[in-house]
Amino acid sequence: MKKTSVSKPSKVESPEMLPEYDFDYSKARPNRFAGKISEERVVVILDPEVSQVFTTAESVNTVLRALVAALPNEATRKARRQQG
């Protein structure tokens, strides 16, 4: 039979972490979804009431593009030129 080592409890105490949690980081794997998001994208957290109205990324982007088009700012004109 193989001997297995028992991980020692962490010496760092955090108010959110209870001492009985035992994470085995030797079994950790890289995030398989991390490479799928382009570096040009930005992730935004919507409030619950907003996310009930805008249920897809397409709907959010459509509204934001319309808002940007309506703004009379020089920076928005530059952004539109870069996009299209």
C-alpha positions as protocol buffer text, in pm:
chain_id: "A"
residue {
  index: 1
  type: MET
  ca { x: 0 y: 0 z: 0 }
}
residue {
  index: 2
  type: LYS
  ca { x: 115 y: 353 z: -82 }
}
residue {
  index: 3
  type: LYS
  ca { x: 167 y: 605 z: 190 }
}
residue {
  index: 4
  type: THR
  ca { x: -9 y: 933 z: 126 }
}
residue {
  index: 5
  type: SER
  ca { x: 101 y: 1256 z: 278 }
}
residue {
  index: 6
  type: VAL
  ca { x: -146 y: 1456 z: 477 }
}
residue {
  index: 7
  type: SER
  ca { x: -149 y: 1824 z: 394 }
}
residue {
  index: 8
  type: LYS
  ca { x: -77 y: 2052 z: 686 }
}
residue {
  index: 9
  type: PRO
  ca { x: -332 y: 2321 z: 766 }
}
residue {
  index: 10
  type: SER
  ca { x: -247 y: 2668 z: 646 }
}
residue {
  index: 11
  type: LYS
  ca { x: -96 y: 2905 z: 900 }
}
residue {
  index: 12
  type: VAL
  ca { x: -268 y: 3204 z: 740 }
}
residue {
  index: 13
  type: GLU
  ca { x: -601 y: 3266 z: 904 }
}
residue {
  index: 14
  type: SER
  ca { x: -870 y: 3453 z: 717 }
}
residue {
  index: 15
  type: PRO
  ca { x: -1211 y: 3549 z: 857 }
}
residue {
  index: 16
  type: GLU
  ca { x: -1382 y: 3408 z: 545 }
}
residue {
  index: 17
  type: MET
  ca { x: -1200 y: 3074 z: 550 }
}
residue {
  index: 18
  type: LEU
  ca { x: -1286 y: 2820 z: 811 }
}
residue {
  index: 19
  type: PRO
  ca { x: -1002 y: 2599 z: 939 }
}
residue {
  index: 20
  type: GLU
  ca { x: -1173 y: 2278 z: 825 }
}
residue {
  index: 21
  type: TYR
  ca { x: -1136 y: 2366 z: 455 }
}
residue {
  index: 22
  type: ASP
  ca { x: -863 y: 2157 z: 300 }
}
residue {
  index: 23
  type: PHE
  ca { x: -770 y: 2236 z: -59 }
}
residue {
  index: 24
  type: ASP
  ca { x: -554 y: 1992 z: -249 }
}
residue {
  index: 25
  type: TYR
  ca { x: -379 y: 2220 z: -499 }
}
residue {
  index: 26
  type: SER
  ca { x: -191 y: 1926 z: -650 }
}
residue {
  index: 27
  type: LYS
  ca { x: -516 y: 1836 z: -830 }
}
residue {
  index: 28
  type: ALA
  ca { x: -569 y: 2188 z: -967 }
}
residue {
  index: 29
  type: ARG
  ca { x: -592 y: 2230 z: -1344 }
}
residue {
  index: 30
  type: PRO
  ca { x: -567 y: 2538 z: -1566 }
}
residue {
  index: 31
  type: ASN
  ca { x: -892 y: 2705 z: -1664 }
}
residue {
  index: 32
  type: ARG
  ca { x: -988 y: 2555 z: -2000 }
}
residue {
  index: 33
  type: PHE
  ca { x: -1206 y: 2856 z: -2083 }
}
residue {
  index: 34
  type: ALA
  ca { x: -944 y: 3122 z: -2015 }
}
residue {
  index: 35
  type: GLY
  ca { x: -806 y: 3126 z: -2368 }
}
residue {
  index: 36
  type: LYS
  ca { x: -1145 y: 3167 z: -2534 }
}
residue {
  index: 37
  type: ILE
  ca { x: -1198 y: 3528 z: -2431 }
}
residue {
  index: 38
  type: SER
  ca { x: -1004 y: 3770 z: -2647 }
}
residue {
  index: 39
  type: GLU
  ca { x: -784 y: 4024 z: -2472 }
}
residue {
  index: 40
  type: GLU
  ca { x: -983 y: 4305 z: -2634 }
}
residue {
  index: 41
  type: ARG
  ca { x: -1301 y: 4212 z: -2450 }
}
residue {
  index: 42
  type: VAL
  ca { x: -1407 y: 4347 z: -2113 }
}
residue {
  index: 43
  type: VAL
  ca { x: -1623 y: 4158 z: -1868 }
}
residue {
  index: 44
  type: VAL
  ca { x: -1887 y: 4367 z: -1692 }
}
residue {
  index: 45
  type: ILE
  ca { x: -2110 y: 4263 z: -1402 }
}
residue {
  index: 46
  type: LEU
  ca { x: -2471 y: 4374 z: -1446 }
}
residue {
  index: 47
  type: ASP
  ca { x: -2706 y: 4440 z: -1159 }
}
residue {
  index: 48
  type: PRO
  ca { x: -2986 y: 4181 z: -1134 }
}
residue {
  index: 49
  type: GLU
  ca { x: -3261 y: 4417 z: -1253 }
}
residue {
  index: 50
  type: VAL
  ca { x: -3054 y: 4517 z: -1558 }
}
residue {
  index: 51
  type: SER
  ca { x: -2968 y: 4157 z: -1645 }
}
residue {
  index: 52
  type: GLN
  ca { x: -3341 y: 4073 z: -1651 }
}
residue {
  index: 53
  type: VAL
  ca { x: -3385 y: 4322 z: -1936 }
}
residue {
  index: 54
  type: PHE
  ca { x: -3061 y: 4253 z: -2124 }
}
residue {
  index: 55
  type: THR
  ca { x: -3035 y: 3876 z: -2130 }
}
residue {
  index: 56
  type: THR
  ca { x: -2768 y: 3839 z: -2400 }
}
residue {
  index: 57
  type: ALA
  ca { x: -2436 y: 4003 z: -2485 }
}
residue {
  index: 58
  type: GLU
  ca { x: -2587 y: 4103 z: -2821 }
}
residue {
  index: 59
  type: SER
  ca { x: -2866 y: 4303 z: -2658 }
}
residue {
  index: 60
  type: VAL
  ca { x: -2625 y: 4486 z: -2429 }
}
residue {
  index: 61
  type: ASN
  ca { x: -2387 y: 4566 z: -2715 }
}
residue {
  index: 62
  type: THR
  ca { x: -2669 y: 4688 z: -2941 }
}
residue {
  index: 63
  type: VAL
  ca { x: -2793 y: 4935 z: -2682 }
}
residue {
  index: 64
  type: LEU
  ca { x: -2442 y: 5054 z: -2595 }
}
residue {
  index: 65
  type: ARG
  ca { x: -2353 y: 5106 z: -2962 }
}
residue {
  index: 66
  type: ALA
  ca { x: -2670 y: 5314 z: -3010 }
}
residue {
  index: 67
  type: LEU
  ca { x: -2577 y: 5520 z: -2706 }
}
residue {
  index: 68
  type: VAL
  ca { x: -2222 y: 5575 z: -2833 }
}
residue {
  index: 69
  type: ALA
  ca { x: -2357 y: 5680 z: -3174 }
}
residue {
  index: 70
  type: ALA
  ca { x: -2584 y: 5937 z: -3007 }
}
residue {
  index: 71
  type: LEU
  ca { x: -2300 y: 6099 z: -2810 }
}
residue {
  index: 72
  type: PRO
  ca { x: -2155 y: 6412 z: -2976 }
}
residue {
  index: 73
  type: ASN
  ca { x: -1807 y: 6354 z: -2834 }
}
residue {
  index: 74
  type: GLU
  ca { x: -1486 y: 6355 z: -3042 }
}
residue {
  index: 75
  type: ALA
  ca { x: -1364 y: 6041 z: -2863 }
}
residue {
  index: 76
  type: THR
  ca { x: -1674 y: 5849 z: -2968 }
}
residue {
  index: 77
  type: ARG
  ca { x: -1621 y: 5952 z: -3329 }
}
residue {
  index: 78
  type: LYS
  ca { x: -1268 y: 5814 z: -3314 }
}
residue {
  index: 79
  type: ALA
  ca { x: -1397 y: 5488 z: -3162 }
}
residue {
  index: 80
  type: ARG
  ca { x: -1654 y: 5452 z: -3440 }
}
residue {
  index: 81
  type: ARG
  ca { x: -1385 y: 5509 z: -3706 }
}
residue {
  index: 82
  type: GLN
  ca { x: -1166 y: 5238 z: -3552 }
}
residue {
  index: 83
  type: GLN
  ca { x: -1458 y: 4994 z: -3541 }
}
residue {
  index: 84
  type: GLY
  ca { x: -1578 y: 5012 z: -3893 }
}
